[in-house]
Amino acid sequence: MFRRTFWFSTGVAAGVWATTKVNRKLKQLTPESLARTAGNKAIEAGHRLKDRAVGFALDVRDNMAVREAELGDALGINENPELPAPRRHTAIENRNHPKYVEGSAYQTYPYNRNEDH
């Protein structure tokens, strides 16, 4: 009798275990669960990619600063850190035109390239 009870309870336990495993797997295969799992994996992949990109950008910035210092030393730029003032280039203008001559009655209008002619 004890032997039958043991095997009966073992069979019941195995059946309960198998049923719960199958039900869990079926719940994992529902469309909502699959979409949630895919979304979570995509977010994780995005975070990993962002972390790698940030690390890469920091490495590039550090190496760029080192290389600029090397080039500055090689060219002698670092010896005098003050740079000259930026040059301002003016457009070529005809100073003999009536609008530049003092006392001229020439009327000037601002030029607008976008206006229709």
N, CA, C and O atoms as a Tinker XYZ file with bonds, in Angstrom:
   468  protein
     1  N      0.812000   -1.180000    0.000000    73     2
     2  CA     0.000000    0.000000    0.000000    64     1     3
     3  C      0.866000    1.260000    0.000000    63     2     4     5
     4  O      0.591000    2.218000   -0.722000    81     3
     5  N      1.898000    1.240000    0.809000    73     3     6
     6  CA     2.786000    2.396000    0.875000    64     5     7
     7  C      3.430000    2.670000   -0.478000    63     6     8     9
     8  O      3.592000    3.825000   -0.874000    81     7
     9  N      3.796000    1.608000   -1.183000    73     7    10
    10  CA     4.432000    1.752000   -2.483000    64     9    11
    11  C      3.468000    2.419000   -3.477000    63    10    12    13
    12  O      3.901000    3.284000   -4.240000    81    11
    13  N      2.210000    2.058000   -3.496000    73    11    14
    14  CA     1.223000    2.648000   -4.394000    64    13    15
    15  C      1.010000    4.129000   -4.061000    63    14    16    17
    16  O      0.904000    4.967000   -4.957000    81    15
    17  N      0.950000    4.433000   -2.790000    73    15    18
    18  CA     0.766000    5.820000   -2.375000    64    17    19
    19  C      1.956000    6.670000   -2.800000    63    18    20    21
    20  O      1.780000    7.798000   -3.260000    81    19
    21  N      3.154000    6.142000   -2.652000    73    19    22
    22  CA     4.358000    6.863000   -3.056000    64    21    23
    23  C      4.322000    7.170000   -4.544000    63    22    24    25
    24  O      4.539000    8.312000   -4.947000    81    23
    25  N      4.050000    6.161000   -5.365000    73    23    26
    26  CA     4.056000    6.375000   -6.804000    64    25    27
    27  C      2.889000    7.254000   -7.253000    63    26    28    29
    28  O      3.018000    8.019000   -8.208000    81    27
    29  N      1.744000    7.143000   -6.563000    73    27    30
    30  CA     0.613000    8.010000   -6.887000    64    29    31
    31  C      0.967000    9.475000   -6.601000    63    30    32    33
    32  O      0.725000   10.343000   -7.439000    81    31
    33  N      1.537000    9.751000   -5.424000    73    31    34
    34  CA     1.899000   11.137000   -5.078000    64    33    35
    35  C      3.035000   11.640000   -5.973000    63    34    36    37
    36  O      3.066000   12.821000   -6.317000    81    35
    37  N      3.962000   10.766000   -6.352000    73    35    38
    38  CA     5.022000   11.165000   -7.278000    64    37    39
    39  C      4.424000   11.528000   -8.633000    63    38    40    41
    40  O      4.846000   12.514000   -9.237000    81    39
    41  N      3.479000   10.781000   -9.117000    73    39    42
    42  CA     2.816000   11.069000  -10.379000    64    41    43
    43  C      2.025000   12.372000  -10.320000    63    42    44    45
    44  O      2.027000   13.151000  -11.274000    81    43
    45  N      1.350000   12.606000   -9.198000    73    43    46
    46  CA     0.597000   13.848000   -9.037000    64    45    47
    47  C      1.562000   15.038000   -9.040000    63    46    48    49
    48  O      1.309000   16.044000   -9.703000    81    47
    49  N      2.659000   14.920000   -8.303000    73    47    50
    50  CA     3.647000   16.003000   -8.244000    64    49    51
    51  C      4.238000   16.266000   -9.632000    63    50    52    53
    52  O      4.413000   17.418000  -10.028000    81    51
    53  N      4.545000   15.190000  -10.368000    73    51    54
    54  CA     5.099000   15.362000  -11.717000    64    53    55
    55  C      4.065000   16.012000  -12.636000    63    54    56    57
    56  O      4.419000   16.841000  -13.475000    81    55
    57  N      2.801000   15.648000  -12.486000    73    55    58
    58  CA     1.750000   16.238000  -13.299000    64    57    59
    59  C      1.559000   17.720000  -12.992000    63    58    60    61
    60  O      1.392000   18.527000  -13.907000    81    59
    61  N      1.583000   18.078000  -11.720000    73    59    62
    62  CA     1.454000   19.481000  -11.331000    64    61    63
    63  C      2.644000   20.283000  -11.841000    63    62    64    65
    64  O      2.485000   21.388000  -12.360000    81    63
    65  N      3.831000   19.718000  -11.690000    73    63    66
    66  CA     5.047000   20.399000  -12.152000    64    65    67
    67  C      4.989000   20.627000  -13.663000    63    66    68    69
    68  O      5.271000   21.725000  -14.140000    81    67
    69  N      4.617000   19.573000  -14.419000    73    67    70
    70  CA     4.559000   19.678000  -15.877000    64    69    71
    71  C      3.472000   20.671000  -16.300000    63    70    72    73
    72  O      3.669000   21.427000  -17.251000    81    71
    73  N      2.349000   20.680000  -15.619000    73    71    74
    74  CA     1.262000   21.598000  -15.966000    64    73    75
    75  C      1.685000   23.038000  -15.742000    63    74    76    77
    76  O      1.429000   23.896000  -16.586000    81    75
    77  N      2.333000   23.316000  -14.610000    73    75    78
    78  CA     2.768000   24.697000  -14.359000    64    77    79
    79  C      3.830000   25.127000  -15.369000    63    78    80    81
    80  O      3.824000   26.271000  -15.824000    81    79
    81  N      4.739000   24.219000  -15.722000    73    79    82
    82  CA     5.763000   24.564000  -16.722000    64    81    83
    83  C      5.108000   24.883000  -18.068000    63    82    84    85
    84  O      5.480000   25.860000  -18.719000    81    83
    85  N      4.156000   24.085000  -18.483000    73    83    86
    86  CA     3.491000   24.294000  -19.763000    64    85    87
    87  C      2.702000   25.599000  -19.737000    63    86    88    89
    88  O      2.728000   26.354000  -20.708000    81    87
    89  N      2.000000   25.872000  -18.637000    73    87    90
    90  CA     1.222000   27.116000  -18.537000    64    89    91
    91  C      2.128000   28.343000  -18.567000    63    90    92    93
    92  O      1.788000   29.344000  -19.199000    81    91
    93  N      3.273000   28.281000  -17.896000    73    91    94
    94  CA     4.224000   29.402000  -17.939000    64    93    95
    95  C      4.722000   29.643000  -19.355000    63    94    96    97
    96  O      4.814000   30.784000  -19.807000    81    95
    97  N      5.040000   28.563000  -20.046000    73    95    98
    98  CA     5.544000   28.693000  -21.416000    64    97    99
    99  C      4.459000   29.249000  -22.340000    63    98   100   101
   100  O      4.756000   30.052000  -23.224000    81    99
   101  N      3.219000   28.835000  -22.146000    73    99   102
   102  CA     2.126000   29.362000  -22.962000    64   101   103
   103  C      1.918000   30.851000  -22.696000    63   102   104   105
   104  O      1.644000   31.616000  -23.621000    81   103
   105  N      2.048000   31.265000  -21.428000    73   103   106
   106  CA     1.918000   32.693000  -21.119000    64   105   107
   107  C      3.058000   33.493000  -21.743000    63   106   108   109
   108  O      2.859000   34.639000  -22.146000    81   107
   109  N      4.248000   32.902000  -21.829000    73   107   110
   110  CA     5.388000   33.592000  -22.443000    64   109   111
   111  C      5.204000   33.748000  -23.949000    63   110   112   113
   112  O      5.792000   34.641000  -24.560000    81   111
   113  N      4.395000   32.889000  -24.543000    73   111   114
   114  CA     4.224000   32.907000  -25.996000    64   113   115
   115  C      3.002000   33.702000  -26.454000    63   114   116   117
   116  O      2.665000   33.682000  -27.638000    81   115
   117  N      2.339000   34.395000  -25.543000    73   115   118
   118  CA     1.222000   35.237000  -25.962000    64   117   119
   119  C      1.782000   36.458000  -26.693000    63   118   120   121
   120  O      2.921000   36.848000  -26.434000    81   119
   121  N      1.021000   37.069000  -27.591000    73   119   122
   122  CA     1.518000   38.232000  -28.335000    64   121   123
   123  C      1.942000   39.388000  -27.431000    63   122   124   125
   124  O      2.941000   40.053000  -27.704000    81   123
   125  N      1.189000   39.631000  -26.359000    73   123   126
   126  CA     1.540000   40.731000  -25.462000    64   125   127
   127  C      2.882000   40.479000  -24.784000    63   126   128   129
   128  O      3.716000   41.378000  -24.669000    81   127
   129  N      3.074000   39.244000  -24.339000    73   127   130
   130  CA     4.326000   38.906000  -23.665000    64   129   131
   131  C      5.506000   38.964000  -24.636000    63   130   132   133
   132  O      6.587000   39.433000  -24.280000    81   131
   133  N      5.296000   38.488000  -25.857000    73   131   134
   134  CA     6.371000   38.543000  -26.859000    64   133   135
   135  C      6.720000   39.991000  -27.189000    63   134   136   137
   136  O      7.894000   40.331000  -27.342000    81   135
   137  N      5.695000   40.849000  -27.301000    73   135   138
   138  CA     5.954000   42.259000  -27.602000    64   137   139
   139  C      6.696000   42.921000  -26.443000    63   138   140   141
   140  O      7.620000   43.702000  -26.671000    81   139
   141  N      6.304000   42.619000  -25.206000    73   139   142
   142  CA     6.978000   43.191000  -24.049000    64   141   143
   143  C      8.441000   42.732000  -23.988000    63   142   144   145
   144  O      9.338000   43.529000  -23.713000    81   143
   145  N      8.667000   41.451000  -24.245000    73   143   146
   146  CA    10.035000   40.925000  -24.225000    64   145   147
   147  C     10.880000   41.567000  -25.319000    63   146   148   149
   148  O     12.029000   41.935000  -25.078000    81   147
   149  N     10.320000   41.703000  -26.517000    73   147   150
   150  CA    11.062000   42.328000  -27.623000    64   149   151
   151  C     11.362000   43.787000  -27.300000    63   150   152   153
   152  O     12.462000   44.267000  -27.573000    81   151
   153  N     10.397000   44.494000  -26.723000    73   151   154
   154  CA    10.619000   45.892000  -26.345000    64   153   155
   155  C     11.712000   46.028000  -25.296000    63   154   156   157
   156  O     12.569000   46.906000  -25.400000    81   155
   157  N     11.688000   45.167000  -24.291000    73   155   158
   158  CA    12.722000   45.223000  -23.245000    64   157   159
   159  C     14.105000   44.934000  -23.813000    63   158   160   161
   160  O     15.082000   45.583000  -23.439000    81   159
   161  N     14.188000   43.966000  -24.708000    73   159   162
   162  CA    15.494000   43.651000  -25.306000    64   161   163
   163  C     15.983000   44.791000  -26.193000    63   162   164   165
   164  O     17.181000   45.073000  -26.238000    81   163
   165  N     15.067000   45.442000  -26.895000    73   163   166
   166  CA    15.455000   46.579000  -27.736000    64   165   167
   167  C     15.953000   47.736000  -26.869000    63   166   168   169
   168  O     16.929000   48.398000  -27.223000    81   167
   169  N     15.297000   47.981000  -25.748000    73   167   170
   170  CA    15.736000   49.049000  -24.840000    64   169   171
   171  C     17.114000   48.731000  -24.269000    63   170   172   173
   172  O     17.978000   49.606000  -24.197000    81   171
   173  N     17.317000   47.487000  -23.867000    73   171   174
   174  CA    18.632000   47.090000  -23.340000    64   173   175
   175  C     19.720000   47.257000  -24.402000    63   174   176   177
   176  O     20.812000   47.744000  -24.111000    81   175
   177  N     19.411000   46.849000  -25.637000    73   175   178
   178  CA    20.391000   46.992000  -26.714000    64   177   179
   179  C     20.686000   48.468000  -26.973000    63   178   180   181
   180  O     21.833000   48.834000  -27.235000    81   179
   181  N     19.667000   49.312000  -26.903000    73   179   182
   182  CA    19.868000   50.746000  -27.087000    64   181   183
   183  C     20.757000   51.334000  -26.004000    63   182   184   185
   184  O     21.619000   52.165000  -26.292000    81   183
   185  N     20.554000   50.910000  -24.757000    73   183   186
   186  CA    21.392000   51.401000  -23.669000    64   185   187
   187  C     22.848000   50.959000  -23.846000    63   186   188   189
   188  O     23.776000   51.737000  -23.623000    81   187
   189  N     23.029000   49.699000  -24.251000    73   187   190
   190  CA    24.401000   49.216000  -24.476000    64   189   191
   191  C     25.068000   49.980000  -25.603000    63   190   192   193
   192  O     26.238000   50.350000  -25.501000    81   191
   193  N     24.325000   50.221000  -26.683000    73   191   194
   194  CA    24.872000   50.957000  -27.824000    64   193   195
   195  C     25.208000   52.390000  -27.437000    63   194   196   197
   196  O     26.247000   52.913000  -27.839000    81   195
   197  N     24.333000   53.032000  -26.656000    73   195   198
   198  CA    24.577000   54.410000  -26.222000    64   197   199
   199  C     25.822000   54.475000  -25.339000    63   198   200   201
   200  O     26.643000   55.381000  -25.485000    81   199
   201  N     25.961000   53.520000  -24.429000    73   199   202
   202  CA    27.139000   53.513000  -23.555000    64   201   203
   203  C     28.421000   53.353000  -24.364000    63   202   204   205
   204  O     29.427000   54.005000  -24.083000    81   203
   205  N     28.378000   52.491000  -25.360000    73   203   206
   206  CA    29.575000   52.306000  -26.195000    64   205   207
   207  C     29.869000   53.555000  -27.012000    63   206   208   209
   208  O     31.028000   53.940000  -27.167000    81   207
   209  N     28.817000   54.192000  -27.538000    73   207   210
   210  CA    29.017000   55.401000  -28.346000    64   209   211
   211  C     29.566000   56.539000  -27.496000    63   210   212   213
   212  O     30.428000   57.294000  -27.948000    81   211
   213  N     29.069000   56.667000  -26.263000    73   211   214
   214  CA    29.575000   57.719000  -25.380000    64   213   215
   215  C     31.037000   57.455000  -25.040000    63   214   216   217
   216  O     31.855000   58.375000  -25.033000    81   215
   217  N     31.360000   56.205000  -24.760000    73   215   218
   218  CA    32.757000   55.858000  -24.469000    64   217   219
   219  C     33.654000   56.133000  -25.659000    63   218   220   221
   220  O     34.769000   56.631000  -25.502000    81   219
   221  N     33.169000   55.809000  -26.852000    73   219   222
   222  CA    33.944000   56.055000  -28.056000    64   221   223
   223  C     34.151000   57.553000  -28.260000    63   222   224   225
   224  O     35.251000   57.989000  -28.599000    81   223
   225  N     33.089000   58.345000  -28.054000    73   223   226
   226  CA    33.202000   59.801000  -28.236000    64   225   227
   227  C     34.194000   60.393000  -27.235000    63   226   228   229
   228  O     34.965000   61.286000  -27.589000    81   227
   229  N     34.185000   59.916000  -26.008000    73   227   230
   230  CA    35.130000   60.419000  -25.010000    64   229   231
   231  C     36.565000   60.048000  -25.382000    63   230   232   233
   232  O     37.482000   60.852000  -25.217000    81   231
   233  N     36.753000   58.836000  -25.881000    73   231   234
   234  CA    38.090000   58.425000  -26.319000    64   233   235
   235  C     38.567000   59.288000  -27.482000    63   234   236   237
   236  O     39.720000   59.716000  -27.512000    81   235
   237  N     37.678000   59.539000  -28.436000    73   235   238
   238  CA    38.047000   60.376000  -29.582000    64   237   239
   239  C     38.412000   61.779000  -29.124000    63   238   240   241
   240  O     39.396000   62.348000  -29.597000    81   239
   241  N     37.625000   62.346000  -28.203000    73   239   242
   242  CA    37.890000   63.700000  -27.714000    64   241   243
   243  C     39.241000   63.767000  -26.985000    63   242   244   245
   244  O     40.002000   64.718000  -27.169000    81   243
   245  N     39.530000   62.758000  -26.162000    73   243   246
   246  CA    40.808000   62.749000  -25.445000    64   245   247
   247  C     41.981000   62.632000  -26.418000    63   246   248   249
   248  O     42.969000   63.357000  -26.302000    81   247
   249  N     41.860000   61.710000  -27.377000    73   247   250
   250  CA    42.943000   61.535000  -28.349000    64   249   251
   251  C     43.096000   62.761000  -29.244000    63   250   252   253
   252  O     44.207000   63.087000  -29.662000    81   251
   253  N     41.987000   63.443000  -29.542000    73   251   254
   254  CA    42.056000   64.656000  -30.351000    64   253   255
   255  C     42.816000   65.752000  -29.603000    63   254   256   257
   256  O     43.626000   66.464000  -30.197000    81   255
   257  N     42.554000   65.886000  -28.306000    73   255   258
   258  CA    43.258000   66.897000  -27.516000    64   257   259
   259  C     44.756000   66.592000  -27.451000    63   258   260   261
   260  O     45.585000   67.496000  -27.544000    81   259
   261  N     45.092000   65.314000  -27.291000    73   259   262
   262  CA    46.507000   64.935000  -27.257000    64   261   263
   263  C     47.165000   65.240000  -28.597000    63   262   264   265
   264  O     48.271000   65.780000  -28.636000    81   263
   265  N     46.493000   64.898000  -29.694000    73   263   266
   266  CA    47.068000   65.132000  -31.022000    64   265   267
   267  C     47.202000   66.626000  -31.312000    63   266   268   269
   268  O     48.185000   67.047000  -31.923000    81   267
   269  N     46.219000   67.441000  -30.879000    73   267   270
   270  CA    46.322000   68.891000  -31.077000    64   269   271
   271  C     47.504000   69.458000  -30.299000    63   270   272   273
   272  O     48.204000   70.348000  -30.781000    81   271
   273  N     47.719000   68.937000  -29.096000    73   271   274
   274  CA    48.875000   69.397000  -28.317000    64   273   275
   275  C     50.179000   69.014000  -29.015000    63   274   276   277
   276  O     51.118000   69.809000  -29.055000    81   275
   277  N     50.242000   67.799000  -29.565000    73   275   278
   278  CA    51.439000   67.371000  -30.290000    64   277   279
   279  C     51.686000   68.261000  -31.508000    63   278   280   281
   280  O     52.813000   68.690000  -31.752000    81   279
   281  N     50.633000   68.533000  -32.265000    73   279   282
   282  CA    50.787000   69.384000  -33.441000    64   281   283
   283  C     51.149000   70.810000  -33.041000    63   282   284   285
   284  O     51.957000   71.455000  -33.708000    81   283
   285  N     50.558000   71.303000  -31.960000    73   283   286
   286  CA    50.894000   72.645000  -31.484000    64   285   287
   287  C     52.353000   72.747000  -31.095000    63   286   288   289
   288  O     53.008000   73.746000  -31.391000    81   287
   289  N     52.873000   71.708000  -30.425000    73   287   290
   290  CA    54.294000   71.704000  -30.068000    64   289   291
   291  C     55.169000   71.643000  -31.304000    63   290   292   293
   292  O     56.183000   72.335000  -31.390000    81   291
   293  N     54.771000   70.803000  -32.274000    73   291   294
   294  CA    55.575000   70.650000  -33.483000    64   293   295
   295  C     55.598000   71.930000  -34.318000    63   294   296   297
   296  O     56.616000   72.242000  -34.937000    81   295
   297  N     54.496000   72.670000  -34.344000    73   295   298
   298  CA    54.416000   73.887000  -35.142000    64   297   299
   299  C     54.797000   75.135000  -34.361000    63   298   300   301
   300  O     54.908000   76.219000  -34.934000    81   299
   301  N     54.993000   74.991000  -33.085000    73   299   302
   302  CA    55.383000   76.133000  -32.267000    64   301   303
   303  C     54.226000   77.042000  -31.910000    63   302   304   305
   304  O     54.443000   78.191000  -31.527000    81   303
   305  N     53.025000   76.563000  -32.023000    73   303   306
   306  CA    51.858000   77.386000  -31.714000    64   305   307
   307  C     51.687000   77.527000  -30.210000    63   306   308   309
   308  O     51.240000   78.571000  -29.735000    81   307
   309  N     52.031000   76.510000  -29.468000    73   307   310
   310  CA    51.824000   76.529000  -28.021000    64   309   311
   311  C     52.753000   77.501000  -27.310000    63   310   312   313
   312  O     52.510000   77.849000  -26.154000    81   311
   313  N     53.811000   77.945000  -27.978000    73   311   314
   314  CA    54.737000   78.869000  -27.335000    64   313   315
   315  C     54.089000   80.226000  -27.116000    63   314   316   317
   316  O     54.307000   80.845000  -26.075000    81   315
   317  N     53.294000   80.706000  -28.074000    73   315   318
   318  CA    52.610000   81.986000  -27.964000    64   317   319
   319  C     51.106000   81.704000  -28.076000    63   318   320   321
   320  O     50.570000   81.655000  -29.183000    81   319
   321  N     50.428000   81.521000  -26.946000    73   319   322
   322  CA    49.036000   81.099000  -27.019000    64   321   323
   323  C     48.080000   82.166000  -27.535000    63   322   324   325
   324  O     46.950000   81.834000  -27.893000    81   323
   325  N     48.489000   83.445000  -27.590000    73   323   326
   326  CA    47.597000   84.474000  -28.096000    64   325   327
   327  C     47.580000   84.445000  -29.617000    63   326   328   329
   328  O     48.622000   84.532000  -30.266000    81   327
   329  N     46.430000   84.327000  -30.151000    73   327   330
   330  CA    46.281000   84.322000  -31.597000    64   329   331
   331  C     45.934000   85.732000  -32.058000    63   330   332   333
   332  O     45.343000   86.499000  -31.298000    81   331
   333  N     46.288000   86.082000  -33.276000    73   331   334
   334  CA    45.925000   87.412000  -33.773000    64   333   335
   335  C     44.413000   87.532000  -33.913000    63   334   336   337
   336  O     43.698000   86.534000  -34.009000    81   335
   337  N     43.949000   88.769000  -33.921000    73   335   338
   338  CA    42.522000   89.016000  -34.073000    64   337   339
   339  C     42.066000   88.517000  -35.440000    63   338   340   341
   340  O     42.824000   88.595000  -36.407000    81   339
   341  N     40.866000   88.017000  -35.533000    73   339   342
   342  CA    40.396000   87.537000  -36.829000    64   341   343
   343  C     40.271000   88.687000  -37.825000    63   342   344   345
   344  O     39.885000   89.799000  -37.464000    81   343
   345  N     40.595000   88.409000  -39.053000    73   343   346
   346  CA    40.527000   89.420000  -40.102000    64   345   347
   347  C     39.109000   89.525000  -40.612000    63   346   348   349
   348  O     38.374000   88.541000  -40.691000    81   347
   349  N     38.751000   90.737000  -40.952000    73   347   350
   350  CA    37.428000   90.957000  -41.518000    64   349   351
   351  C     37.609000   91.357000  -42.974000    63   350   352   353
   352  O     38.209000   92.389000  -43.275000    81   351
   353  N     37.100000   90.557000  -43.848000    73   351   354
   354  CA    37.209000   90.834000  -45.271000    64   353   355
   355  C     35.964000   91.609000  -45.713000    63   354   356   357
   356  O     34.836000   91.179000  -45.475000    81   355
   357  N     36.184000   92.733000  -46.348000    73   355   358
   358  CA    35.063000   93.506000  -46.867000    64   357   359
   359  C     34.849000   93.151000  -48.318000    63   358   360   361
   360  O     35.763000   92.722000  -49.022000    81   359
   361  N     33.635000   93.338000  -48.739000    73   359   362
   362  CA    33.312000   93.083000  -50.145000    64   361   363
   363  C     33.970000   94.164000  -50.998000    63   362   364   365
   364  O     34.183000   95.285000  -50.535000    81   363
   365  N     34.283000   93.832000  -52.210000    73   363   366
   366  CA    34.891000   94.802000  -53.118000    64   365   367
   367  C     33.812000   95.792000  -53.538000    63   366   368   369
   368  O     32.781000   95.404000  -54.087000    81   367
   369  N     34.053000   97.049000  -53.283000    73   367   370
   370  CA    33.071000   98.072000  -53.604000    64   369   371
   371  C     33.732000   99.146000  -54.464000    63   370   372   373
   372  O     34.927000   99.414000  -54.341000    81   371
   373  N     32.953000   99.735000  -55.310000    73   371   374
   374  CA    33.430000  100.820000  -56.167000    64   373   375
   375  C     33.230000  102.125000  -55.407000    63   374   376   377
   376  O     32.109000  102.624000  -55.308000    81   375
   377  N     34.314000  102.680000  -54.870000    73   375   378
   378  CA    34.212000  103.896000  -54.078000    64   377   379
   379  C     33.945000  105.141000  -54.946000    63   378   380   381
   380  O     33.677000  106.217000  -54.411000    81   379
   381  N     34.015000  105.002000  -56.262000    73   379   382
   382  CA    33.699000  106.119000  -57.153000    64   381   383
   383  C     32.214000  106.176000  -57.492000    63   382   384   385
   384  O     31.770000  107.096000  -58.179000    81   383
   385  N     31.460000  105.219000  -57.023000    73   383   386
   386  CA    30.026000  105.170000  -57.282000    64   385   387
   387  C     29.362000  106.334000  -56.561000    63   386   388   389
   388  O     29.806000  106.710000  -55.475000    81   387
   389  N     28.308000  106.916000  -57.137000    73   387   390
   390  CA    27.678000  108.104000  -56.539000    64   389   391
   391  C     27.208000  107.900000  -55.098000    63   390   392   393
   392  O     27.149000  108.873000  -54.346000    81   391
   393  N     26.879000  106.701000  -54.693000    73   391   394
   394  CA    26.388000  106.535000  -53.334000    64   393   395
   395  C     27.479000  106.710000  -52.287000    63   394   396   397
   396  O     27.182000  106.896000  -51.107000    81   395
   397  N     28.772000  106.652000  -52.719000    73   395   398
   398  CA    29.873000  106.848000  -51.783000    64   397   399
   399  C     30.422000  108.282000  -51.809000    63   398   400   401
   400  O     31.187000  108.671000  -50.927000    81   399
   401  N     30.042000  109.037000  -52.788000    73   399   402
   402  CA    30.554000  110.399000  -52.921000    64   401   403
   403  C     29.737000  111.309000  -52.006000    63   402   404   405
   404  O     28.506000  111.288000  -52.028000    81   403
   405  N     30.441000  112.106000  -51.203000    73   403   406
   406  CA    29.747000  112.991000  -50.272000    64   405   407
   407  C     28.964000  114.049000  -51.027000    63   406   408   409
   408  O     29.404000  114.564000  -52.055000    81   407
   409  N     27.788000  114.362000  -50.488000    73   407   410
   410  CA    26.951000  115.377000  -51.103000    64   409   411
   411  C     26.149000  114.846000  -52.263000    63   410   412   413
   412  O     25.430000  115.619000  -52.896000    81   411
   413  N     26.231000  113.597000  -52.569000    73   411   414
   414  CA    25.493000  113.021000  -53.682000    64   413   415
   415  C     24.027000  112.847000  -53.274000    63   414   416   417
   416  O     23.720000  112.554000  -52.118000    81   415
   417  N     23.153000  113.029000  -54.222000    73   415   418
   418  CA    21.726000  112.868000  -53.974000    64   417   419
   419  C     21.290000  111.432000  -54.271000    63   418   420   421
   420  O     20.099000  111.157000  -54.419000    81   419
   421  N     22.248000  110.534000  -54.356000    73   419   422
   422  CA    21.963000  109.143000  -54.692000    64   421   423
   423  C     21.213000  108.507000  -53.527000    63   422   424   425
   424  O     21.664000  108.583000  -52.384000    81   423
   425  N     20.069000  107.880000  -53.808000    73   423   426
   426  CA    19.267000  107.263000  -52.765000    64   425   427
   427  C     19.633000  105.778000  -52.690000    63   426   428   429
   428  O     19.669000  105.090000  -53.710000    81   427
   429  N     19.900000  105.300000  -51.499000    73   427   430
   430  CA    20.306000  103.899000  -51.346000    64   429   431
   431  C     19.138000  103.079000  -50.827000    63   430   432   433
   432  O     18.326000  103.551000  -50.030000    81   431
   433  N     19.075000  101.858000  -51.290000    73   431   434
   434  CA    18.068000  100.907000  -50.847000    64   433   435
   435  C     18.801000   99.638000  -50.409000    63   434   436   437
   436  O     19.764000   99.224000  -51.055000    81   435
   437  N     18.355000   99.024000  -49.325000    73   435   438
   438  CA    19.012000   97.768000  -48.927000    64   437   439
   439  C     18.713000   96.693000  -49.966000    63   438   440   441
   440  O     17.603000   96.610000  -50.492000    81   439
   441  N     19.691000   95.896000  -50.243000    73   439   442
   442  CA    19.545000   94.844000  -51.255000    64   441   443
   443  C     18.995000   93.597000  -50.581000    63   442   444   445
   444  O     19.534000   93.128000  -49.579000    81   443
   445  N     17.944000   93.083000  -51.130000    73   443   446
   446  CA    17.359000   91.851000  -50.622000    64   445   447
   447  C     17.346000   90.841000  -51.749000    63   446   448   449
   448  O     16.616000   90.999000  -52.727000    81   447
   449  N     18.153000   89.804000  -51.610000    73   447   450
   450  CA    18.262000   88.821000  -52.682000    64   449   451
   451  C     16.989000   88.002000  -52.834000    63   450   452   453
   452  O     16.746000   87.419000  -53.891000    81   451
   453  N     16.183000   87.954000  -51.795000    73   451   454
   454  CA    15.014000   87.097000  -51.839000    64   453   455
   455  C     13.779000   87.771000  -52.421000    63   454   456   457
   456  O     12.759000   87.118000  -52.643000    81   455
   457  N     13.868000   89.074000  -52.668000    73   455   458
   458  CA    12.671000   89.733000  -53.174000    64   457   459
   459  C     12.582000   89.505000  -54.679000    63   458   460   461
   460  O     13.590000   89.395000  -55.378000    81   459
   461  N     11.355000   89.440000  -55.144000    73   459   462
   462  CA    11.132000   89.224000  -56.580000    64   461   463
   463  C     11.397000   90.512000  -57.330000    63   462   464   465
   464  O     11.162000   91.604000  -56.814000    81   463
   465  N     11.891000   90.377000  -58.559000    73   463   466
   466  CA    12.215000   91.551000  -59.376000    64   465   467
   467  C     11.192000   91.771000  -60.417000    63   466   468
   468  O     11.301000   92.716000  -61.200000    81   467
